[in-house]
Amino acid sequence: MLSEPEFWVAVAFVILMGVFLYVGVPGVVAKALDHRAERIKQELDDAKRLKDEAAALVADYRARRASAEREAQDIVAAAKSEAERIASEAKTKLEDFVARRTKSAESKIALAEAQALADVRAAAADAATAAATQIMKGSVTGSVADGLLAKGIQDVREKLN
């Protein structure tokens, strides 16, 4: 048995374990493992806390984004409403402007027609007066002719104007 290598390996192992126990290696290892476990636990707690904070920030940003989207939709709706109102007002003003311009043009046309009619009547009266004067000069003479001529010219002018 003393010549077997396995025996000596076992003896060396037992001696090594005894030295480790005497020096306190198991306590140091246990303390190191406990310290490492505590550090890992703290890191896990920190990670959980950071995860919770990140989730809260994500929820906050989502709420802000939703609020901003609602506000943008409200702004777009208000802009559309304002544009429709302005377009309606512009259409009303344009229709009013066109109606006024049409009325003004119609008034100018009516005035021009009346003026043209008056000019035609005046020209006709002048022509009739000239014709009557020529006819009367040729057919009637004396003071009677002058009175009839004046009366006839006056009558023609009154009737044609």
TIVO-2410 file (N, C-alpha, C; in nm, 3 decimals):
# residues 161
REC num residu      c1      c2      c3 atome chaine
REC   1      M   0.081  -0.116   0.000     N      A
REC   1      M   0.000   0.000   0.000    CA      A
REC   1      M   0.088   0.125   0.000     C      A
REC   2      L   0.198   0.125   0.069     N      A
REC   2      L   0.284   0.240   0.070    CA      A
REC   2      L   0.356   0.258  -0.063     C      A
REC   3      S   0.357   0.156  -0.143     N      A
REC   3      S   0.422   0.169  -0.273    CA      A
REC   3      S   0.324   0.212  -0.383     C      A
REC   4      E   0.203   0.219  -0.353     N      A
REC   4      E   0.102   0.260  -0.453    CA      A
REC   4      E   0.101   0.413  -0.466     C      A
REC   5      P   0.100   0.464  -0.589     N      A
REC   5      P   0.098   0.609  -0.605    CA      A
REC   5      P  -0.035   0.670  -0.563     C      A
REC   6      E  -0.142   0.597  -0.577     N      A
REC   6      E  -0.271   0.650  -0.540    CA      A
REC   6      E  -0.276   0.679  -0.391     C      A
REC   7      F  -0.209   0.595  -0.313     N      A
REC   7      F  -0.205   0.614  -0.168    CA      A
REC   7      F  -0.137   0.745  -0.136     C      A
REC   8      W  -0.026   0.771  -0.198     N      A
REC   8      W   0.047   0.893  -0.169    CA      A
REC   8      W  -0.028   1.018  -0.220     C      A
REC   9      V  -0.100   1.003  -0.326     N      A
REC   9      V  -0.181   1.115  -0.374    CA      A
REC   9      V  -0.290   1.145  -0.272     C      A
REC  10      A  -0.351   1.042  -0.217     N      A
REC  10      A  -0.455   1.060  -0.117    CA      A
REC  10      A  -0.398   1.125   0.008     C      A
REC  11      V  -0.276   1.081   0.052     N      A
REC  11      V  -0.213   1.138   0.171    CA      A
REC  11      V  -0.181   1.286   0.144     C      A
REC  12      A  -0.129   1.318   0.026     N      A
REC  12      A  -0.095   1.455  -0.006    CA      A
REC  12      A  -0.221   1.540  -0.009     C      A
REC  13      F  -0.328   1.482  -0.058     N      A
REC  13      F  -0.454   1.556  -0.063    CA      A
REC  13      F  -0.506   1.585   0.076     C      A
REC  14      V  -0.498   1.487   0.165     N      A
REC  14      V  -0.545   1.506   0.303    CA      A
REC  14      V  -0.458   1.610   0.372     C      A
REC  15      I  -0.328   1.606   0.348     N      A
REC  15      I  -0.239   1.704   0.410    CA      A
REC  15      I  -0.272   1.844   0.356     C      A
REC  16      L  -0.290   1.851   0.227     N      A
REC  16      L  -0.323   1.981   0.166    CA      A
REC  16      L  -0.454   2.036   0.223     C      A
REC  17      M  -0.551   1.949   0.240     N      A
REC  17      M  -0.679   1.993   0.296    CA      A
REC  17      M  -0.660   2.037   0.442     C      A
REC  18      G  -0.575   1.969   0.514     N      A
REC  18      G  -0.547   2.007   0.652    CA      A
REC  18      G  -0.481   2.143   0.658     C      A
REC  19      V  -0.384   2.168   0.568     N      A
REC  19      V  -0.317   2.297   0.565    CA      A
REC  19      V  -0.419   2.405   0.530     C      A
REC  20      F  -0.505   2.376   0.432     N      A
REC  20      F  -0.608   2.474   0.395    CA      A
REC  20      F  -0.700   2.506   0.512     C      A
REC  21      L  -0.736   2.401   0.588     N      A
REC  21      L  -0.822   2.422   0.704    CA      A
REC  21      L  -0.749   2.501   0.813     C      A
REC  22      Y  -0.624   2.468   0.832     N      A
REC  22      Y  -0.546   2.536   0.933    CA      A
REC  22      Y  -0.528   2.684   0.898     C      A
REC  23      V  -0.500   2.715   0.774     N      A
REC  23      V  -0.478   2.852   0.731    CA      A
REC  23      V  -0.611   2.927   0.724     C      A
REC  24      G  -0.723   2.859   0.709     N      A
REC  24      G  -0.854   2.924   0.704    CA      A
REC  24      G  -0.900   2.953   0.562     C      A
REC  25      V  -0.850   2.877   0.468     N      A
REC  25      V  -0.889   2.899   0.329    CA      A
REC  25      V  -1.041   2.883   0.310     C      A
REC  26      P  -1.107   2.785   0.370     N      A
REC  26      P  -1.252   2.773   0.348    CA      A
REC  26      P  -1.328   2.899   0.395     C      A
REC  27      G  -1.286   2.960   0.502     N      A
REC  27      G  -1.350   3.083   0.549    CA      A
REC  27      G  -1.329   3.197   0.452     C      A
REC  28      V  -1.204   3.207   0.403     N      A
REC  28      V  -1.173   3.313   0.307    CA      A
REC  28      V  -1.254   3.293   0.179     C      A
REC  29      V  -1.259   3.167   0.133     N      A
REC  29      V  -1.334   3.138   0.010    CA      A
REC  29      V  -1.482   3.166   0.032     C      A
REC  30      A  -1.535   3.122   0.147     N      A
REC  30      A  -1.676   3.146   0.176    CA      A
REC  30      A  -1.704   3.296   0.186     C      A
REC  31      K  -1.610   3.368   0.251     N      A
REC  31      K  -1.627   3.513   0.263    CA      A
REC  31      K  -1.623   3.579   0.125     C      A
REC  32      A  -1.530   3.535   0.040     N      A
REC  32      A  -1.520   3.590  -0.095    CA      A
REC  32      A  -1.646   3.558  -0.176     C      A
REC  33      L  -1.695   3.437  -0.162     N      A
REC  33      L  -1.817   3.399  -0.233    CA      A
REC  33      L  -1.938   3.478  -0.181     C      A
REC  34      D  -1.942   3.495  -0.048     N      A
REC  34      D  -2.052   3.575   0.009    CA      A
REC  34      D  -2.045   3.720  -0.040     C      A
REC  35      H  -1.923   3.773  -0.041     N      A
REC  35      H  -1.905   3.910  -0.089    CA      A
REC  35      H  -1.947   3.923  -0.236     C      A
REC  36      R  -1.906   3.826  -0.316     N      A
REC  36      R  -1.943   3.827  -0.459    CA      A
REC  36      R  -2.094   3.813  -0.475     C      A
REC  37      A  -2.155   3.727  -0.395     N      A
REC  37      A  -2.301   3.709  -0.403    CA      A
REC  37      A  -2.372   3.839  -0.365     C      A
REC  38      E  -2.322   3.908  -0.263     N      A
REC  38      E  -2.381   4.035  -0.222    CA      A
REC  38      E  -2.367   4.139  -0.333     C      A
REC  39      R  -2.248   4.145  -0.397     N      A
REC  39      R  -2.227   4.239  -0.506    CA      A
REC  39      R  -2.319   4.208  -0.625     C      A
REC  40      I  -2.335   4.082  -0.656     N      A
REC  40      I  -2.426   4.043  -0.766    CA      A
REC  40      I  -2.569   4.080  -0.730     C      A
REC  41      K  -2.608   4.060  -0.603     N      A
REC  41      K  -2.743   4.095  -0.559    CA      A
REC  41      K  -2.764   4.246  -0.574     C      A
REC  42      Q  -2.664   4.327  -0.536     N      A
REC  42      Q  -2.675   4.473  -0.550    CA      A
REC  42      Q  -2.686   4.513  -0.697     C      A
REC  43      E  -2.607   4.447  -0.781     N      A
REC  43      E  -2.613   4.478  -0.924    CA      A
REC  43      E  -2.750   4.442  -0.981     C      A
REC  44      L  -2.806   4.329  -0.936     N      A
REC  44      L  -2.940   4.290  -0.981    CA      A
REC  44      L  -3.045   4.391  -0.933     C      A
REC  45      D  -3.030   4.435  -0.807     N      A
REC  45      D  -3.124   4.535  -0.754    CA      A
REC  45      D  -3.113   4.667  -0.833     C      A
REC  46      D  -2.987   4.709  -0.861     N      A
REC  46      D  -2.967   4.830  -0.940    CA      A
REC  46      D  -3.026   4.814  -1.080     C      A
REC  47      A  -3.005   4.699  -1.140     N      A
REC  47      A  -3.060   4.673  -1.274    CA      A
REC  47      A  -3.212   4.677  -1.271     C      A
REC  48      K  -3.271   4.620  -1.166     N      A
REC  48      K  -3.417   4.622  -1.156    CA      A
REC  48      K  -3.467   4.766  -1.138     C      A
REC  49      R  -3.399   4.841  -1.053     N      A
REC  49      R  -3.438   4.980  -1.032    CA      A
REC  49      R  -3.425   5.061  -1.162     C      A
REC  50      L  -3.315   5.041  -1.235     N      A
REC  50      L  -3.296   5.111  -1.362    CA      A
REC  50      L  -3.401   5.069  -1.465     C      A
REC  51      K  -3.436   4.941  -1.463     N      A
REC  51      K  -3.539   4.892  -1.554    CA      A
REC  51      K  -3.673   4.958  -1.522     C      A
REC  52      D  -3.706   4.968  -1.394     N      A
REC  52      D  -3.832   5.033  -1.354    CA      A
REC  52      D  -3.831   5.182  -1.394     C      A
REC  53      E  -3.717   5.249  -1.374     N      A
REC  53      E  -3.707   5.389  -1.413    CA      A
REC  53      E  -3.722   5.404  -1.565     C      A
REC  54      A  -3.659   5.314  -1.639     N      A
REC  54      A  -3.669   5.318  -1.785    CA      A
REC  54      A  -3.814   5.295  -1.829     C      A
REC  55      A  -3.882   5.201  -1.763     N      A
REC  55      A  -4.022   5.176  -1.798    CA      A
REC  55      A  -4.106   5.299  -1.768     C      A
REC  56      A  -4.078   5.366  -1.657     N      A
REC  56      A  -4.152   5.488  -1.623    CA      A
REC  56      A  -4.125   5.598  -1.727     C      A
REC  57      L  -3.998   5.611  -1.768     N      A
REC  57      L  -3.964   5.710  -1.870    CA      A
REC  57      L  -4.032   5.678  -2.003     C      A
REC  58      V  -4.033   5.550  -2.038     N      A
REC  58      V  -4.099   5.511  -2.164    CA      A
REC  58      V  -4.247   5.545  -2.157     C      A
REC  59      A  -4.311   5.514  -2.045     N      A
REC  59      A  -4.454   5.546  -2.029    CA      A
REC  59      A  -4.476   5.697  -2.036     C      A
REC  60      D  -4.387   5.773  -1.972     N      A
REC  60      D  -4.399   5.919  -1.975    CA      A
REC  60      D  -4.383   5.972  -2.118     C      A
REC  61      Y  -4.283   5.922  -2.191     N      A
REC  61      Y  -4.262   5.968  -2.327    CA      A
REC  61      Y  -4.376   5.926  -2.419     C      A
REC  62      R  -4.432   5.809  -2.396     N      A
REC  62      R  -4.547   5.766  -2.476    CA      A
REC  62      R  -4.667   5.857  -2.449     C      A
REC  63      A  -4.686   5.892  -2.323     N      A
REC  63      A  -4.797   5.982  -2.289    CA      A
REC  63      A  -4.773   6.119  -2.352     C      A
REC  64      R  -4.650   6.168  -2.347     N      A
REC  64      R  -4.618   6.296  -2.408    CA      A
REC  64      R  -4.639   6.291  -2.559     C      A
REC  65      R  -4.596   6.181  -2.622     N      A
REC  65      R  -4.613   6.166  -2.766    CA      A
REC  65      R  -4.762   6.164  -2.802     C      A
REC  66      A  -4.840   6.090  -2.725     N      A
REC  66      A  -4.985   6.085  -2.751    CA      A
REC  66      A  -5.046   6.224  -2.735     C      A
REC  67      S  -5.002   6.296  -2.632     N      A
REC  67      S  -5.052   6.432  -2.611    CA      A
REC  67      S  -5.011   6.522  -2.727     C      A
REC  68      A  -4.888   6.510  -2.771     N      A
REC  68      A  -4.840   6.591  -2.883    CA      A
REC  68      A  -4.917   6.557  -3.011     C      A
REC  69      E  -4.945   6.429  -3.032     N      A
REC  69      E  -5.022   6.388  -3.150    CA      A
REC  69      E  -5.164   6.446  -3.144     C      A
REC  70      R  -5.226   6.441  -3.025     N      A
REC  70      R  -5.360   6.499  -3.010    CA      A
REC  70      R  -5.355   6.649  -3.036     C      A
REC  71      E  -5.253   6.714  -2.982     N      A
REC  71      E  -5.239   6.858  -3.002    CA      A
REC  71      E  -5.217   6.890  -3.149     C      A
REC  72      A  -5.136   6.809  -3.217     N      A
REC  72      A  -5.113   6.830  -3.360    CA      A
REC  72      A  -5.242   6.810  -3.438     C      A
REC  73      Q  -5.320   6.710  -3.402     N      A
REC  73      Q  -5.448   6.688  -3.469    CA      A
REC  73      Q  -5.542   6.805  -3.444     C      A
REC  74      D  -5.542   6.856  -3.322     N      A
REC  74      D  -5.626   6.973  -3.292    CA      A
REC  74      D  -5.582   7.093  -3.374     C      A
REC  75      I  -5.451   7.113  -3.385     N      A
REC  75      I  -5.399   7.225  -3.463    CA      A
REC  75      I  -5.438   7.210  -3.610     C      A
REC  76      V  -5.424   7.088  -3.663     N      A
REC  76      V  -5.460   7.063  -3.803    CA      A
REC  76      V  -5.610   7.088  -3.823     C      A
REC  77      A  -5.692   7.039  -3.729     N      A
REC  77      A  -5.837   7.059  -3.740    CA      A
REC  77      A  -5.871   7.207  -3.734     C      A
REC  78      A  -5.806   7.280  -3.644     N      A
REC  78      A  -5.830   7.424  -3.633    CA      A
REC  78      A  -5.786   7.495  -3.760     C      A
REC  79      A  -5.673   7.454  -3.816     N      A
REC  79      A  -5.624   7.516  -3.939    CA      A
REC  79      A  -5.721   7.489  -4.055     C      A
REC  80      K  -5.771   7.366  -4.063     N      A
REC  80      K  -5.868   7.334  -4.168    CA      A
REC  80      K  -5.994   7.417  -4.151     C      A
REC  81      S  -6.040   7.426  -4.028     N      A
REC  81      S  -6.161   7.505  -4.001    CA      A
REC  81      S  -6.138   7.651  -4.038     C      A
REC  82      E  -6.024   7.705  -4.000     N      A
REC  82      E  -5.991   7.845  -4.031    CA      A
REC  82      E  -5.981   7.864  -4.182     C      A
REC  83      A  -5.920   7.768  -4.251     N      A
REC  83      A  -5.907   7.778  -4.396    CA      A
REC  83      A  -6.045   7.773  -4.462     C      A
REC  84      E  -6.132   7.686  -4.413     N      A
REC  84      E  -6.267   7.679  -4.468    CA      A
REC  84      E  -6.343   7.810  -4.443     C      A
REC  85      R  -6.326   7.866  -4.323     N      A
REC  85      R  -6.393   7.993  -4.292    CA      A
REC  85      R  -6.341   8.104  -4.382     C      A
REC  86      I  -6.211   8.110  -4.399     N      A
REC  86      I  -6.151   8.214  -4.484    CA      A
REC  86      I  -6.197   8.195  -4.629     C      A
REC  87      A  -6.201   8.069  -4.674     N      A
REC  87      A  -6.247   8.042  -4.811    CA      A
REC  87      A  -6.393   8.083  -4.827     C      A
REC  88      S  -6.474   8.054  -4.727     N      A
REC  88      S  -6.615   8.092  -4.732    CA      A
REC  88      S  -6.629   8.244  -4.736     C      A
REC  89      E  -6.553   8.313  -4.651     N      A
REC  89      E  -6.557   8.459  -4.651    CA      A
REC  89      E  -6.511   8.516  -4.784     C      A
REC  90      A  -6.404   8.457  -4.838     N      A
REC  90      A  -6.352   8.504  -4.967    CA      A
REC  90      A  -6.455   8.482  -5.077     C      A
REC  91      K  -6.523   8.367  -5.073     N      A
REC  91      K  -6.625   8.339  -5.173    CA      A
REC  91      K  -6.740   8.440  -5.161     C      A
REC  92      T  -6.781   8.467  -5.036     N      A
REC  92      T  -6.889   8.564  -5.015    CA      A
REC  92      T  -6.847   8.702  -5.065     C      A
REC  93      K  -6.725   8.743  -5.031     N      A
REC  93      K  -6.676   8.874  -5.075    CA      A
REC  93      K  -6.665   8.879  -5.227     C      A
REC  94      L  -6.620   8.770  -5.288     N      A
REC  94      L  -6.608   8.765  -5.433    CA      A
REC  94      L  -6.746   8.775  -5.498     C      A
REC  95      E  -6.842   8.700  -5.444     N      A
REC  95      E  -6.978   8.707  -5.498    CA      A
REC  95      E  -7.035   8.848  -5.482     C      A
REC  96      D  -7.012   8.909  -5.368     N      A
REC  96      D  -7.059   9.047  -5.345    CA      A
REC  96      D  -6.992   9.143  -5.443     C      A
REC  97      F  -6.861   9.126  -5.462     N      A
REC  97      F  -6.786   9.212  -5.554    CA      A
REC  97      F  -6.840   9.195  -5.697     C      A
REC  98      V  -6.862   9.069  -5.736     N      A
REC  98      V  -6.914   9.043  -5.872    CA      A
REC  98      V  -7.053   9.104  -5.887     C      A
REC  99      A  -7.136   9.090  -5.783     N      A
REC  99      A  -7.272   9.148  -5.789    CA      A
REC  99      A  -7.264   9.301  -5.801     C      A
REC 100      R  -7.176   9.364  -5.722     N      A
REC 100      R  -7.162   9.510  -5.731    CA      A
REC 100      R  -7.111   9.552  -5.868     C      A
REC 101      R  -7.011   9.480  -5.918     N      A
REC 101      R  -6.955   9.513  -6.049    CA      A
REC 101      R  -7.060   9.494  -6.159     C      A
REC 102      T  -7.139   9.386  -6.147     N      A
REC 102      T  -7.245   9.362  -6.245    CA      A
REC 102      T  -7.349   9.473  -6.239     C      A
REC 103      K  -7.387   9.510  -6.117     N      A
REC 103      K  -7.485   9.618  -6.102    CA      A
REC 103      K  -7.430   9.749  -6.157     C      A
REC 104      S  -7.304   9.776  -6.128     N      A
REC 104      S  -7.241   9.898  -6.178    CA      A
REC 104      S  -7.236   9.896  -6.331     C      A
REC 105      A  -7.199   9.780  -6.387     N      A
REC 105      A  -7.193   9.770  -6.533    CA      A
REC 105      A  -7.332   9.787  -6.594     C      A
REC 106      E  -7.432   9.726  -6.531     N      A
REC 106      E  -7.569   9.740  -6.580    CA      A
REC 106      E  -7.614   9.886  -6.573     C      A
REC 107      S  -7.577   9.953  -6.463     N      A
REC 107      S  -7.612  10.096  -6.451    CA      A
REC 107      S  -7.544  10.177  -6.559     C      A
REC 108      K  -7.417  10.149  -6.584     N      A
REC 108      K  -7.345  10.221  -6.689    CA      A
REC 108      K  -7.406  10.193  -6.826     C      A
REC 109      I  -7.446  10.068  -6.849     N      A
REC 109      I  -7.509  10.033  -6.977    CA      A
REC 109      I  -7.642  10.105  -6.992     C      A
REC 110      A  -7.722  10.105  -6.883     N      A
REC 110      A  -7.852  10.174  -6.889    CA      A
REC 110      A  -7.832  10.324  -6.913     C      A
REC 111      L  -7.731  10.382  -6.845     N      A
REC 111      L  -7.701  10.524  -6.864    CA      A
REC 111      L  -7.656  10.551  -7.007     C      A
REC 112      A  -7.571  10.461  -7.060     N      A
REC 112      A  -7.525  10.478  -7.198    CA      A
REC 112      A  -7.641  10.463  -7.295     C      A
REC 113      E  -7.732  10.368  -7.268     N      A
REC 113      E  -7.850  10.352  -7.353    CA      A
REC 113      E  -7.936  10.478  -7.350     C      A
REC 114      A  -7.958  10.530  -7.229     N      A
REC 114      A  -8.039  10.652  -7.216    CA      A
REC 114      A  -7.973  10.768  -7.288     C      A
REC 115      Q  -7.841  10.780  -7.273     N      A
REC 115      Q  -7.767  10.887  -7.339    CA      A
REC 115      Q  -7.775  10.870  -7.491     C      A
REC 116      A  -7.759  10.745  -7.536     N      A
REC 116      A  -7.767  10.720  -7.680    CA      A
REC 116      A  -7.906  10.752  -7.732     C      A
REC 117      L  -8.010  10.712  -7.658     N      A
REC 117      L  -8.148  10.741  -7.697    CA      A
REC 117      L  -8.171  10.893  -7.701     C      A
REC 118      A  -8.119  10.963  -7.600     N      A
REC 118      A  -8.134  11.109  -7.597    CA      A
REC 118      A  -8.061  11.172  -7.715     C      A
REC 119      D  -7.939  11.119  -7.747     N      A
REC 119      D  -7.863  11.172  -7.860    CA      A
REC 119      D  -7.937  11.148  -7.992     C      A
REC 120      V  -7.997  11.027  -8.004     N      A
REC 120      V  -8.072  10.995  -8.126    CA      A
REC 120      V  -8.194  11.085  -8.136     C      A
REC 121      R  -8.265  11.104  -8.024     N      A
REC 121      R  -8.382  11.192  -8.026    CA      A
REC 121      R  -8.343  11.335  -8.060     C      A
REC 122      A  -8.232  11.381  -8.003     N      A
REC 122      A  -8.187  11.518  -8.032    CA      A
REC 122      A  -8.151  11.532  -8.179     C      A
REC 123      A  -8.081  11.429  -8.230     N      A
REC 123      A  -8.043  11.433  -8.372    CA      A
REC 123      A  -8.168  11.429  -8.459     C      A
REC 124      A  -8.264  11.344  -8.419     N      A
REC 124      A  -8.390  11.335  -8.496    CA      A
REC 124      A  -8.465  11.467  -8.487     C      A
REC 125      A  -8.467  11.527  -8.368     N      A
REC 125      A  -8.536  11.656  -8.351    CA      A
REC 125      A  -8.469  11.763  -8.436     C      A
REC 126      D  -8.336  11.766  -8.437     N      A
REC 126      D  -8.264  11.864  -8.518    CA      A
REC 126      D  -8.292  11.843  -8.666     C      A
REC 127      A  -8.292  11.714  -8.705     N      A
REC 127      A  -8.318  11.683  -8.847    CA      A
REC 127      A  -8.461  11.720  -8.884     C      A
REC 128      A  -8.557  11.686  -8.795     N      A
REC 128      A  -8.697  11.719  -8.824    CA      A
REC 128      A  -8.717  11.869  -8.827     C      A
REC 129      T  -8.650  11.939  -8.735     N      A
REC 129      T  -8.662  12.085  -8.731    CA      A
REC 129      T  -8.606  12.145  -8.859     C      A
REC 130      A  -8.492  12.094  -8.899     N      A
REC 130      A  -8.432  12.146  -9.022    CA      A
REC 130      A  -8.520  12.118  -9.142     C      A
REC 131      A  -8.579  11.997  -9.146     N      A
REC 131      A  -8.666  11.960  -9.258    CA      A
REC 131      A  -8.792  12.046  -9.257     C      A
REC 132      A  -8.850  12.062  -9.136     N      A
REC 132      A  -8.973  12.144  -9.126    CA      A
REC 132      A  -8.943  12.287  -9.165     C      A
REC 133      T  -8.826  12.338  -9.127     N      A
REC 133      T  -8.789  12.474  -9.160    CA      A
REC 133      T  -8.779  12.489  -9.312     C      A
REC 134      Q  -8.718  12.395  -9.375     N      A
REC 134      Q  -8.702  12.402  -9.521    CA      A
REC 134      Q  -8.838  12.395  -9.591     C      A
REC 135      I  -8.924  12.305  -9.539     N      A
REC 135      I  -9.056  12.290  -9.601    CA      A
REC 135      I  -9.138  12.417  -9.580     C      A
REC 136      M  -9.136  12.469  -9.462     N      A
REC 136      M  -9.217  12.587  -9.432    CA      A
REC 136      M  -9.163  12.710  -9.504     C      A
REC 137      K  -9.035  12.721  -9.518     N      A
REC 137      K  -8.978  12.837  -9.588    CA      A
REC 137      K  -9.025  12.836  -9.734     C      A
REC 138      G  -9.032  12.718  -9.784     N      A
REC 138      G  -9.071  12.710  -9.925    CA      A
REC 138      G  -9.220  12.728  -9.948     C      A
REC 139      S  -9.303  12.696  -9.851     N      A
REC 139      S  -9.447  12.698  -9.875    CA      A
REC 139      S  -9.518  12.816  -9.809     C      A
REC 140      V  -9.472  12.868  -9.700     N      A
REC 140      V  -9.541  12.978  -9.629    CA      A
REC 140      V  -9.445  13.095  -9.623     C      A
REC 141      T  -9.503  13.217  -9.641     N      A
REC 141      T  -9.421  13.337  -9.637    CA      A
REC 141      T  -9.485  13.442  -9.547     C      A
REC 142      G  -9.409  13.537  -9.503     N      A
REC 142      G  -9.459  13.649  -9.426    CA      A
REC 142      G  -9.454  13.623  -9.277     C      A
REC 143      S  -9.530  13.711  -9.202     N      A
REC 143      S  -9.529  13.701  -9.057    CA      A
REC 143      S  -9.600  13.576  -9.009     C      A
REC 144      V  -9.699  13.531  -9.080     N      A
REC 144      V  -9.768  13.406  -9.046    CA      A
REC 144      V  -9.669  13.291  -9.055     C      A
REC 145      A  -9.585  13.294  -9.154     N      A
REC 145      A  -9.485  13.189  -9.173    CA      A
REC 145      A  -9.387  13.187  -9.057     C      A
REC 146      D  -9.346  13.304  -9.012     N      A
REC 146      D  -9.250  13.309  -8.901    CA      A
REC 146      D  -9.312  13.253  -8.773     C      A
REC 147      G  -9.438  13.287  -8.742     N      A
REC 147      G  -9.507  13.237  -8.622    CA      A
REC 147      G  -9.527  13.087  -8.629     C      A
REC 148      L  -9.574  13.039  -8.747     N      A
REC 148      L  -9.595  12.895  -8.763    CA      A
REC 148      L  -9.463  12.818  -8.755     C      A
REC 149      L  -9.363  12.878  -8.812     N      A
REC 149      L  -9.231  12.814  -8.809    CA      A
REC 149      L  -9.182  12.799  -8.666     C      A
REC 150      A  -9.191  12.904  -8.589     N      A
REC 150      A  -9.144  12.900  -8.450    CA      A
REC 150      A  -9.225  12.800  -8.369     C      A
REC 151      K  -9.362  12.801  -8.388     N      A
REC 151      K  -9.448  12.710  -8.314    CA      A
REC 151      K  -9.421  12.565  -8.355     C      A
REC 152      G  -9.404  12.539  -8.483     N      A
REC 152      G  -9.377  12.403  -8.531    CA      A
REC 152      G  -9.245  12.349  -8.478     C      A
REC 153      I  -9.143  12.435  -8.479     N      A
REC 153      I  -9.011  12.393  -8.427    CA      A
REC 153      I  -9.022  12.359  -8.278     C      A
REC 154      Q  -9.094  12.443  -8.204     N      A
REC 154      Q  -9.112  12.419  -8.061    CA      A
REC 154      Q  -9.186  12.288  -8.038     C      A
REC 155      D  -9.295  12.262  -8.112     N      A
REC 155      D  -9.373  12.139  -8.097    CA      A
REC 155      D  -9.289  12.014  -8.127     C      A
REC 156      V  -9.211  12.021  -8.234     N      A
REC 156      V  -9.126  11.905  -8.273    CA      A
REC 156      V  -9.024  11.876  -8.163     C      A
REC 157      R  -8.964  11.982  -8.111     N      A
REC 157      R  -8.863  11.962  -8.006    CA      A
REC 157      R  -8.926  11.900  -7.880     C      A
REC 158      E  -9.044  11.948  -7.841     N      A
REC 158      E  -9.109  11.894  -7.723    CA      A
REC 158      E  -9.148  11.749  -7.740     C      A
REC 159      K  -9.197  11.712  -7.856     N      A
REC 159      K  -9.241  11.576  -7.879    CA      A
REC 159      K  -9.124  11.478  -7.891     C      A
REC 160      L  -9.016  11.522  -7.949     N      A
REC 160      L  -8.903  11.432  -7.968    CA      A
REC 160      L  -8.816  11.420  -7.841     C      A
REC 161      N  -8.818  11.519  -7.759     N      A
REC 161      N  -8.739  11.512  -7.637    CA      A
REC 161      N  -8.829  11.461  -7.529     C      A
***
